[in-house]
Amino acid sequence: MPLPDPITGRFDPNDPTVRALAEAALNPDKSKIPRPYKCPLCDRAFYRLEHQVSVSRDKTKSAFHSIRNFHL
């Protein structure tokens, strides 16, 4: 583990170990995120319910709100 600079207290951003740790912190492995919402029409799974609903609507071409005719 690299040691911080004794004067500034910061790590050297050019150090390969510091660079690797920063890269891992900024880019988490998304393949390990649980995806409980499965699409009923394909094999895709989603982390958020609204993403699954959106994709299902796109595939079925259904509207979010039904259009009503109001007579004024």
mmCIF file as gemmi writes it, N, C-alpha and C atoms, coordinates in Angstrom:
data_model
loop_
_atom_site.group_PDB
_atom_site.id
_atom_site.type_symbol
_atom_site.label_atom_id
_atom_site.label_alt_id
_atom_site.label_comp_id
_atom_site.label_asym_id
_atom_site.label_entity_id
_atom_site.label_seq_id
_atom_site.pdbx_PDB_ins_code
_atom_site.Cartn_x
_atom_site.Cartn_y
_atom_site.Cartn_z
_atom_site.occupancy
_atom_site.B_iso_or_equiv
_atom_site.pdbx_formal_charge
_atom_site.auth_seq_id
_atom_site.auth_asym_id
_atom_site.pdbx_PDB_model_num
ATOM 1 N N . MET Axp A 1 ? 0.852 -1.17 0 1 0 ? 1 A 1
ATOM 2 C CA . MET Axp A 1 ? 0 0 0 1 0 ? 1 A 1
ATOM 3 C C . MET Axp A 1 ? 0.897 1.233 0 1 0 ? 1 A 1
ATOM 4 N N . PRO Axp A 2 ? 0.666 2.146 -0.897 1 0 ? 2 A 1
ATOM 5 C CA . PRO Axp A 2 ? 1.494 3.353 -0.937 1 0 ? 2 A 1
ATOM 6 C C . PRO Axp A 2 ? 1.212 4.261 0.257 1 0 ? 2 A 1
ATOM 7 N N . LEU Axp A 3 ? 2.219 5.018 0.614 1 0 ? 3 A 1
ATOM 8 C CA . LEU Axp A 3 ? 2.081 5.946 1.739 1 0 ? 3 A 1
ATOM 9 C C . LEU Axp A 3 ? 1.797 7.349 1.2 1 0 ? 3 A 1
ATOM 10 N N . PRO Axp A 4 ? 0.993 8.132 1.928 1 0 ? 4 A 1
ATOM 11 C CA . PRO Axp A 4 ? 0.726 9.497 1.474 1 0 ? 4 A 1
ATOM 12 C C . PRO Axp A 4 ? 1.95 10.387 1.633 1 0 ? 4 A 1
ATOM 13 N N . ASP Axp A 5 ? 1.984 11.443 0.882 1 0 ? 5 A 1
ATOM 14 C CA . ASP Axp A 5 ? 3.056 12.435 0.983 1 0 ? 5 A 1
ATOM 15 C C . ASP Axp A 5 ? 3.027 13.017 2.396 1 0 ? 5 A 1
ATOM 16 N N . PRO Axp A 6 ? 4.183 13.093 3.087 1 0 ? 6 A 1
ATOM 17 C CA . PRO Axp A 6 ? 4.177 13.584 4.471 1 0 ? 6 A 1
ATOM 18 C C . PRO Axp A 6 ? 3.809 15.069 4.597 1 0 ? 6 A 1
ATOM 19 N N . ILE Axp A 7 ? 3.995 15.834 3.541 1 0 ? 7 A 1
ATOM 20 C CA . ILE Axp A 7 ? 3.701 17.265 3.615 1 0 ? 7 A 1
ATOM 21 C C . ILE Axp A 7 ? 2.237 17.548 3.268 1 0 ? 7 A 1
ATOM 22 N N . THR Axp A 8 ? 1.783 17.019 2.13 1 0 ? 8 A 1
ATOM 23 C CA . THR Axp A 8 ? 0.416 17.317 1.68 1 0 ? 8 A 1
ATOM 24 C C . THR Axp A 8 ? -0.606 16.325 2.208 1 0 ? 8 A 1
ATOM 25 N N . GLY Axp A 9 ? -0.168 15.123 2.559 1 0 ? 9 A 1
ATOM 26 C CA . GLY Axp A 9 ? -1.097 14.094 3.021 1 0 ? 9 A 1
ATOM 27 C C . GLY Axp A 9 ? -1.852 13.428 1.888 1 0 ? 9 A 1
ATOM 28 N N . ARG Axp A 10 ? -1.443 13.692 0.654 1 0 ? 10 A 1
ATOM 29 C CA . ARG Axp A 10 ? -2.112 13.112 -0.511 1 0 ? 10 A 1
ATOM 30 C C . ARG Axp A 10 ? -1.281 11.997 -1.115 1 0 ? 10 A 1
ATOM 31 N N . PHE Axp A 11 ? -1.974 11.104 -1.815 1 0 ? 11 A 1
ATOM 32 C CA . PHE Axp A 11 ? -1.293 10.025 -2.519 1 0 ? 11 A 1
ATOM 33 C C . PHE Axp A 11 ? -0.867 10.501 -3.895 1 0 ? 11 A 1
ATOM 34 N N . ASP Axp A 12 ? 0.189 9.904 -4.409 1 0 ? 12 A 1
ATOM 35 C CA . ASP Axp A 12 ? 0.68 10.238 -5.742 1 0 ? 12 A 1
ATOM 36 C C . ASP Axp A 12 ? -0.261 9.62 -6.782 1 0 ? 12 A 1
ATOM 37 N N . PRO Axp A 13 ? -0.961 10.427 -7.588 1 0 ? 13 A 1
ATOM 38 C CA . PRO Axp A 13 ? -1.9 9.87 -8.572 1 0 ? 13 A 1
ATOM 39 C C . PRO Axp A 13 ? -1.222 9.094 -9.694 1 0 ? 13 A 1
ATOM 40 N N . ASN Axp A 14 ? 0.106 9.236 -9.829 1 0 ? 14 A 1
ATOM 41 C CA . ASN Axp A 14 ? 0.832 8.497 -10.861 1 0 ? 14 A 1
ATOM 42 C C . ASN Axp A 14 ? 1.299 7.125 -10.388 1 0 ? 14 A 1
ATOM 43 N N . ASP Axp A 15 ? 1.14 6.853 -9.104 1 0 ? 15 A 1
ATOM 44 C CA . ASP Axp A 15 ? 1.51 5.547 -8.57 1 0 ? 15 A 1
ATOM 45 C C . ASP Axp A 15 ? 0.544 4.499 -9.128 1 0 ? 15 A 1
ATOM 46 N N . PRO Axp A 16 ? 1.051 3.398 -9.691 1 0 ? 16 A 1
ATOM 47 C CA . PRO Axp A 16 ? 0.159 2.391 -10.296 1 0 ? 16 A 1
ATOM 48 C C . PRO Axp A 16 ? -0.852 1.796 -9.311 1 0 ? 16 A 1
ATOM 49 N N . THR Axp A 17 ? -0.45 1.617 -8.06 1 0 ? 17 A 1
ATOM 50 C CA . THR Axp A 17 ? -1.371 1.059 -7.062 1 0 ? 17 A 1
ATOM 51 C C . THR Axp A 17 ? -2.498 2.035 -6.772 1 0 ? 17 A 1
ATOM 52 N N . VAL Axp A 18 ? -2.159 3.313 -6.618 1 0 ? 18 A 1
ATOM 53 C CA . VAL Axp A 18 ? -3.172 4.338 -6.36 1 0 ? 18 A 1
ATOM 54 C C . VAL Axp A 18 ? -4.101 4.45 -7.561 1 0 ? 18 A 1
ATOM 55 N N . ARG Axp A 19 ? -3.531 4.406 -8.749 1 0 ? 19 A 1
ATOM 56 C CA . ARG Axp A 19 ? -4.34 4.495 -9.965 1 0 ? 19 A 1
ATOM 57 C C . ARG Axp A 19 ? -5.315 3.31 -10.069 1 0 ? 19 A 1
ATOM 58 N N . ALA Axp A 20 ? -4.848 2.116 -9.754 1 0 ? 20 A 1
ATOM 59 C CA . ALA Axp A 20 ? -5.705 0.921 -9.82 1 0 ? 20 A 1
ATOM 60 C C . ALA Axp A 20 ? -6.832 0.996 -8.786 1 0 ? 20 A 1
ATOM 61 N N . LEU Axp A 21 ? -6.515 1.463 -7.584 1 0 ? 21 A 1
ATOM 62 C CA . LEU Axp A 21 ? -7.545 1.586 -6.543 1 0 ? 21 A 1
ATOM 63 C C . LEU Axp A 21 ? -8.584 2.638 -6.92 1 0 ? 21 A 1
ATOM 64 N N . ALA Axp A 22 ? -8.138 3.746 -7.487 1 0 ? 22 A 1
ATOM 65 C CA . ALA Axp A 22 ? -9.073 4.797 -7.904 1 0 ? 22 A 1
ATOM 66 C C . ALA Axp A 22 ? -9.958 4.303 -9.04 1 0 ? 22 A 1
ATOM 67 N N . GLU Axp A 23 ? -9.374 3.582 -9.98 1 0 ? 23 A 1
ATOM 68 C CA . GLU Axp A 23 ? -10.149 3.036 -11.109 1 0 ? 23 A 1
ATOM 69 C C . GLU Axp A 23 ? -11.207 2.055 -10.612 1 0 ? 23 A 1
ATOM 70 N N . ALA Axp A 24 ? -10.841 1.215 -9.665 1 0 ? 24 A 1
ATOM 71 C CA . ALA Axp A 24 ? -11.793 0.242 -9.117 1 0 ? 24 A 1
ATOM 72 C C . ALA Axp A 24 ? -12.913 0.941 -8.35 1 0 ? 24 A 1
ATOM 73 N N . ALA Axp A 25 ? -12.595 2.025 -7.654 1 0 ? 25 A 1
ATOM 74 C CA . ALA Axp A 25 ? -13.617 2.746 -6.886 1 0 ? 25 A 1
ATOM 75 C C . ALA Axp A 25 ? -14.566 3.503 -7.801 1 0 ? 25 A 1
ATOM 76 N N . LEU Axp A 26 ? -14.049 4.028 -8.91 1 0 ? 26 A 1
ATOM 77 C CA . LEU Axp A 26 ? -14.879 4.827 -9.811 1 0 ? 26 A 1
ATOM 78 C C . LEU Axp A 26 ? -15.673 3.982 -10.801 1 0 ? 26 A 1
ATOM 79 N N . ASN Axp A 27 ? -15.239 2.766 -11.053 1 0 ? 27 A 1
ATOM 80 C CA . ASN Axp A 27 ? -15.905 1.888 -12.027 1 0 ? 27 A 1
ATOM 81 C C . ASN Axp A 27 ? -16.224 0.542 -11.38 1 0 ? 27 A 1
ATOM 82 N N . PRO Axp A 28 ? -17.297 0.467 -10.583 1 0 ? 28 A 1
ATOM 83 C CA . PRO Axp A 28 ? -17.626 -0.805 -9.929 1 0 ? 28 A 1
ATOM 84 C C . PRO Axp A 28 ? -18.047 -1.859 -10.956 1 0 ? 28 A 1
ATOM 85 N N . ASP Axp A 29 ? -17.845 -3.106 -10.601 1 0 ? 29 A 1
ATOM 86 C CA . ASP Axp A 29 ? -18.209 -4.221 -11.479 1 0 ? 29 A 1
ATOM 87 C C . ASP Axp A 29 ? -19.724 -4.386 -11.438 1 0 ? 29 A 1
ATOM 88 N N . LYS Axp A 30 ? -20.403 -3.972 -12.503 1 0 ? 30 A 1
ATOM 89 C CA . LYS Axp A 30 ? -21.865 -3.999 -12.539 1 0 ? 30 A 1
ATOM 90 C C . LYS Axp A 30 ? -22.428 -5.399 -12.761 1 0 ? 30 A 1
ATOM 91 N N . SER Axp A 31 ? -21.581 -6.358 -13.1 1 0 ? 31 A 1
ATOM 92 C CA . SER Axp A 31 ? -22.081 -7.716 -13.297 1 0 ? 31 A 1
ATOM 93 C C . SER Axp A 31 ? -22.464 -8.376 -11.976 1 0 ? 31 A 1
ATOM 94 N N . LYS Axp A 32 ? -22.014 -7.814 -10.862 1 0 ? 32 A 1
ATOM 95 C CA . LYS Axp A 32 ? -22.315 -8.398 -9.553 1 0 ? 32 A 1
ATOM 96 C C . LYS Axp A 32 ? -23.544 -7.78 -8.893 1 0 ? 32 A 1
ATOM 97 N N . ILE Axp A 33 ? -24.157 -6.774 -9.523 1 0 ? 33 A 1
ATOM 98 C CA . ILE Axp A 33 ? -25.345 -6.139 -8.969 1 0 ? 33 A 1
ATOM 99 C C . ILE Axp A 33 ? -26.54 -7.08 -9.17 1 0 ? 33 A 1
ATOM 100 N N . PRO Axp A 34 ? -27.323 -7.356 -8.113 1 0 ? 34 A 1
ATOM 101 C CA . PRO Axp A 34 ? -28.492 -8.215 -8.309 1 0 ? 34 A 1
ATOM 102 C C . PRO Axp A 34 ? -29.532 -7.532 -9.188 1 0 ? 34 A 1
ATOM 103 N N . ARG Axp A 35 ? -30.131 -8.294 -10.072 1 0 ? 35 A 1
ATOM 104 C CA . ARG Axp A 35 ? -31.134 -7.765 -11.008 1 0 ? 35 A 1
ATOM 105 C C . ARG Axp A 35 ? -32.422 -8.589 -10.849 1 0 ? 35 A 1
ATOM 106 N N . PRO Axp A 36 ? -33.257 -8.193 -9.888 1 0 ? 36 A 1
ATOM 107 C CA . PRO Axp A 36 ? -34.439 -8.997 -9.573 1 0 ? 36 A 1
ATOM 108 C C . PRO Axp A 36 ? -35.599 -8.845 -10.544 1 0 ? 36 A 1
ATOM 109 N N . TYR Axp A 37 ? -35.601 -7.819 -11.39 1 0 ? 37 A 1
ATOM 110 C CA . TYR Axp A 37 ? -36.749 -7.557 -12.266 1 0 ? 37 A 1
ATOM 111 C C . TYR Axp A 37 ? -36.482 -8.12 -13.657 1 0 ? 37 A 1
ATOM 112 N N . LYS Axp A 38 ? -37.081 -9.25 -13.959 1 0 ? 38 A 1
ATOM 113 C CA . LYS Axp A 38 ? -36.891 -9.927 -15.239 1 0 ? 38 A 1
ATOM 114 C C . LYS Axp A 38 ? -37.932 -9.448 -16.24 1 0 ? 38 A 1
ATOM 115 N N . CYS Axp A 39 ? -37.5 -9.26 -17.478 1 0 ? 39 A 1
ATOM 116 C CA . CYS Axp A 39 ? -38.424 -8.882 -18.549 1 0 ? 39 A 1
ATOM 117 C C . CYS Axp A 39 ? -39.255 -10.101 -18.925 1 0 ? 39 A 1
ATOM 118 N N . PRO Axp A 40 ? -40.585 -9.963 -19.002 1 0 ? 40 A 1
ATOM 119 C CA . PRO Axp A 40 ? -41.414 -11.116 -19.373 1 0 ? 40 A 1
ATOM 120 C C . PRO Axp A 40 ? -41.312 -11.463 -20.852 1 0 ? 40 A 1
ATOM 121 N N . LEU Axp A 41 ? -40.726 -10.584 -21.663 1 0 ? 41 A 1
ATOM 122 C CA . LEU Axp A 41 ? -40.674 -10.797 -23.103 1 0 ? 41 A 1
ATOM 123 C C . LEU Axp A 41 ? -39.317 -11.234 -23.619 1 0 ? 41 A 1
ATOM 124 N N . CYS Axp A 42 ? -38.261 -11.075 -22.815 1 0 ? 42 A 1
ATOM 125 C CA . CYS Axp A 42 ? -36.924 -11.469 -23.269 1 0 ? 42 A 1
ATOM 126 C C . CYS Axp A 42 ? -36.105 -11.937 -22.061 1 0 ? 42 A 1
ATOM 127 N N . ASP Axp A 43 ? -34.818 -12.116 -22.259 1 0 ? 43 A 1
ATOM 128 C CA . ASP Axp A 43 ? -33.956 -12.643 -21.193 1 0 ? 43 A 1
ATOM 129 C C . ASP Axp A 43 ? -33.29 -11.568 -20.344 1 0 ? 43 A 1
ATOM 130 N N . ARG Axp A 44 ? -33.604 -10.308 -20.603 1 0 ? 44 A 1
ATOM 131 C CA . ARG Axp A 44 ? -32.957 -9.231 -19.865 1 0 ? 44 A 1
ATOM 132 C C . ARG Axp A 44 ? -33.496 -9.126 -18.438 1 0 ? 44 A 1
ATOM 133 N N . ALA Axp A 45 ? -32.635 -8.658 -17.54 1 0 ? 45 A 1
ATOM 134 C CA . ALA Axp A 45 ? -33.024 -8.42 -16.151 1 0 ? 45 A 1
ATOM 135 C C . ALA Axp A 45 ? -32.541 -7.029 -15.764 1 0 ? 45 A 1
ATOM 136 N N . PHE Axp A 46 ? -33.226 -6.414 -14.793 1 0 ? 46 A 1
ATOM 137 C CA . PHE Axp A 46 ? -32.967 -5.033 -14.457 1 0 ? 46 A 1
ATOM 138 C C . PHE Axp A 46 ? -32.829 -4.845 -12.958 1 0 ? 46 A 1
ATOM 139 N N . TYR Axp A 47 ? -32.046 -3.84 -12.582 1 0 ? 47 A 1
ATOM 140 C CA . TYR Axp A 47 ? -31.826 -3.49 -11.189 1 0 ? 47 A 1
ATOM 141 C C . TYR Axp A 47 ? -33.012 -2.693 -10.652 1 0 ? 47 A 1
ATOM 142 N N . ARG Axp A 48 ? -33.634 -1.881 -11.505 1 0 ? 48 A 1
ATOM 143 C CA . ARG Axp A 48 ? -34.748 -1.035 -11.081 1 0 ? 48 A 1
ATOM 144 C C . ARG Axp A 48 ? -36.015 -1.428 -11.824 1 0 ? 48 A 1
ATOM 145 N N . LEU Axp A 49 ? -37.132 -1.422 -11.11 1 0 ? 49 A 1
ATOM 146 C CA . LEU Axp A 49 ? -38.414 -1.796 -11.686 1 0 ? 49 A 1
ATOM 147 C C . LEU Axp A 49 ? -38.8 -0.871 -12.83 1 0 ? 49 A 1
ATOM 148 N N . GLU Axp A 50 ? -38.534 0.441 -12.697 1 0 ? 50 A 1
ATOM 149 C CA . GLU Axp A 50 ? -38.943 1.365 -13.759 1 0 ? 50 A 1
ATOM 150 C C . GLU Axp A 50 ? -38.204 1.092 -15.069 1 0 ? 50 A 1
ATOM 151 N N . HIS Axp A 51 ? -37 0.541 -14.999 1 0 ? 51 A 1
ATOM 152 C CA . HIS Axp A 51 ? -36.29 0.179 -16.231 1 0 ? 51 A 1
ATOM 153 C C . HIS Axp A 51 ? -36.976 -1.006 -16.914 1 0 ? 51 A 1
ATOM 154 N N . GLN Axp A 52 ? -37.393 -1.983 -16.119 1 0 ? 52 A 1
ATOM 155 C CA . GLN Axp A 52 ? -38.09 -3.141 -16.679 1 0 ? 52 A 1
ATOM 156 C C . GLN Axp A 52 ? -39.42 -2.726 -17.286 1 0 ? 52 A 1
ATOM 157 N N . VAL Axp A 53 ? -40.15 -1.842 -16.618 1 0 ? 53 A 1
ATOM 158 C CA . VAL Axp A 53 ? -41.439 -1.366 -17.123 1 0 ? 53 A 1
ATOM 159 C C . VAL Axp A 53 ? -41.243 -0.589 -18.417 1 0 ? 53 A 1
ATOM 160 N N . SER Axp A 54 ? -40.224 0.254 -18.465 1 0 ? 54 A 1
ATOM 161 C CA . SER Axp A 54 ? -39.947 1.055 -19.654 1 0 ? 54 A 1
ATOM 162 C C . SER Axp A 54 ? -39.624 0.173 -20.858 1 0 ? 54 A 1
ATOM 163 N N . VAL Axp A 55 ? -38.798 -0.827 -20.661 1 0 ? 55 A 1
ATOM 164 C CA . VAL Axp A 55 ? -38.438 -1.727 -21.765 1 0 ? 55 A 1
ATOM 165 C C . VAL Axp A 55 ? -39.654 -2.526 -22.211 1 0 ? 55 A 1
ATOM 166 N N . SER Axp A 56 ? -40.476 -2.974 -21.266 1 0 ? 56 A 1
ATOM 167 C CA . SER Axp A 56 ? -41.69 -3.711 -21.63 1 0 ? 56 A 1
ATOM 168 C C . SER Axp A 56 ? -42.632 -2.839 -22.45 1 0 ? 56 A 1
ATOM 169 N N . ARG Axp A 57 ? -42.763 -1.572 -22.071 1 0 ? 57 A 1
ATOM 170 C CA . ARG Axp A 57 ? -43.619 -0.653 -22.84 1 0 ? 57 A 1
ATOM 171 C C . ARG Axp A 57 ? -43.051 -0.416 -24.229 1 0 ? 57 A 1
ATOM 172 N N . ASP Axp A 58 ? -41.738 -0.28 -24.331 1 0 ? 58 A 1
ATOM 173 C CA . ASP Axp A 58 ? -41.11 -0.086 -25.638 1 0 ? 58 A 1
ATOM 174 C C . ASP Axp A 58 ? -41.363 -1.287 -26.55 1 0 ? 58 A 1
ATOM 175 N N . LYS Axp A 59 ? -41.283 -2.472 -25.991 1 0 ? 59 A 1
ATOM 176 C CA . LYS Axp A 59 ? -41.448 -3.68 -26.805 1 0 ? 59 A 1
ATOM 177 C C . LYS Axp A 59 ? -42.899 -3.901 -27.225 1 0 ? 59 A 1
ATOM 178 N N . THR Axp A 60 ? -43.837 -3.523 -26.358 1 0 ? 60 A 1
ATOM 179 C CA . THR Axp A 60 ? -45.253 -3.741 -26.669 1 0 ? 60 A 1
ATOM 180 C C . THR Axp A 60 ? -45.892 -2.52 -27.31 1 0 ? 60 A 1
ATOM 181 N N . LYS Axp A 61 ? -45.149 -1.412 -27.384 1 0 ? 61 A 1
ATOM 182 C CA . LYS Axp A 61 ? -45.639 -0.156 -27.961 1 0 ? 61 A 1
ATOM 183 C C . LYS Axp A 61 ? -46.868 0.373 -27.225 1 0 ? 61 A 1
ATOM 184 N N . SER Axp A 62 ? -46.967 0.081 -25.94 1 0 ? 62 A 1
ATOM 185 C CA . SER Axp A 62 ? -48.105 0.588 -25.17 1 0 ? 62 A 1
ATOM 186 C C . SER Axp A 62 ? -47.758 1.963 -24.606 1 0 ? 62 A 1
ATOM 187 N N . ALA Axp A 63 ? -48.764 2.809 -24.473 1 0 ? 63 A 1
ATOM 188 C CA . ALA Axp A 63 ? -48.575 4.171 -23.973 1 0 ? 63 A 1
ATOM 189 C C . ALA Axp A 63 ? -48.574 4.174 -22.451 1 0 ? 63 A 1
ATOM 190 N N . PHE Axp A 64 ? -47.877 5.122 -21.879 1 0 ? 64 A 1
ATOM 191 C CA . PHE Axp A 64 ? -47.821 5.249 -20.425 1 0 ? 64 A 1
ATOM 192 C C . PHE Axp A 64 ? -49.181 5.653 -19.882 1 0 ? 64 A 1
ATOM 193 N N . HIS Axp A 65 ? -49.817 6.625 -20.507 1 0 ? 65 A 1
ATOM 194 C CA . HIS Axp A 65 ? -51.155 7.059 -20.123 1 0 ? 65 A 1
ATOM 195 C C . HIS Axp A 65 ? -52.082 6.855 -21.317 1 0 ? 65 A 1
ATOM 196 N N . SER Axp A 66 ? -53.283 6.411 -21.043 1 0 ? 66 A 1
ATOM 197 C CA . SER Axp A 66 ? -54.223 6.282 -22.152 1 0 ? 66 A 1
ATOM 198 C C . SER Axp A 66 ? -54.7 7.671 -22.561 1 0 ? 66 A 1
ATOM 199 N N . ILE Axp A 67 ? -54.943 7.82 -23.82 1 0 ? 67 A 1
ATOM 200 C CA . ILE Axp A 67 ? -55.389 9.119 -24.36 1 0 ? 67 A 1
ATOM 201 C C . ILE Axp A 67 ? -56.912 9.137 -24.316 1 0 ? 67 A 1
ATOM 202 N N . ARG Axp A 68 ? -57.458 10.189 -23.732 1 0 ? 68 A 1
ATOM 203 C CA . ARG Axp A 68 ? -58.903 10.312 -23.604 1 0 ? 68 A 1
ATOM 204 C C . ARG Axp A 68 ? -59.386 11.51 -24.413 1 0 ? 68 A 1
ATOM 205 N N . ASN Axp A 69 ? -60.542 11.395 -24.951 1 0 ? 69 A 1
ATOM 206 C CA . ASN Axp A 69 ? -61.161 12.516 -25.659 1 0 ? 69 A 1
ATOM 207 C C . ASN Axp A 69 ? -62.068 13.258 -24.694 1 0 ? 69 A 1
ATOM 208 N N . PHE Axp A 70 ? -61.707 14.482 -24.413 1 0 ? 70 A 1
ATOM 209 C CA . PHE Axp A 70 ? -62.53 15.301 -23.525 1 0 ? 70 A 1
ATOM 210 C C . PHE Axp A 70 ? -63.372 16.241 -24.391 1 0 ? 70 A 1
ATOM 211 N N . HIS Axp A 71 ? -64.661 16.253 -24.113 1 0 ? 71 A 1
ATOM 212 C CA . HIS Axp A 71 ? -65.573 17.122 -24.859 1 0 ? 71 A 1
ATOM 213 C C . HIS Axp A 71 ? -65.813 18.368 -24.028 1 0 ? 71 A 1
ATOM 214 N N . LEU Axp A 72 ? -65.393 19.481 -24.533 1 0 ? 72 A 1
ATOM 215 C CA . LEU Axp A 72 ? -65.59 20.748 -23.814 1 0 ? 72 A 1
ATOM 216 C C . LEU Axp A 72 ? -66.705 21.546 -24.425 1 0 ? 72 A 1
